[in-house]
């Protein structure tokens, strides 16, 4: 592992710690930590980026009504999984992303898109 991967993992742990506490400010800090991982240069490894997008979508789904941004992060997570051929090693996040994306599409009346 390199120092950037270590930093990404530390930020993910911080997000877990913040999410275990209640309060809107903790949720905002969690989201900012996740955003900071995605803007690192060079970008985080695909498996970490996939987890980050999934966690961002979960935060958005739980604490906002911004379904479009939630859907965007779920789609990003799914694209990373499929394009990087990570699905075999990251099956839990992959299934969770696919399931949440299908739920959002069904809620929005996009039943045909959720079945593909």
Secondary structure, DSSP 8 states (H G I E B T S, - for coil): --HHHHHHHHHHHHHHHHHTS-SHHHHHHHHHHHHHHHT-SS---HHHHHHHHHHHHHHHHHH---HHHHHHHHHHHHHHHHHTT-TTT-HHHHHHHHHHHHHHHHHTT-HHHHT-
